[in-house]
Amino acid sequence: MEQIREPIRTAVLFTPGEQIKPVWFDWRRRQHRIVRTTYRWQEKQGETLLLHFAVTDGETLYELIYNVQQQQWLLNSREAG
């Protein structure tokens, strides 16, 4: 996987059960529509809760991270298919 570690703008849906579902994200002036979330997990770094999402646009697998405390999204990595 290629490490990116760049902040991104992300559109999400809040589904019943308080789950967050990323719908699309902008990266390098291009919008990537998410067709599927393949896996999600969470971790704590000190007091900070990080929500991880493995998502695909149908061609590439991306890892998005949502920092709950700072309310910021990060494109952590990608792997071309």
C-alpha angles and dihedrals in degrees: 000000000000113000112228108163096183129143113247140186110244134187115212141179122220105220129196111285091042094276121153117223117191111218103179141342136203118230125169093349093307128108116225114200112211112227097178142007105219099184141356133194140159138222138182124229103190105305093340119103114210120194114204124203126188104204138168135208089202094270109044134036115227134186113217123188125201116201103210095196096050094031091227133138124219130191098221102178147336138209120199116225 
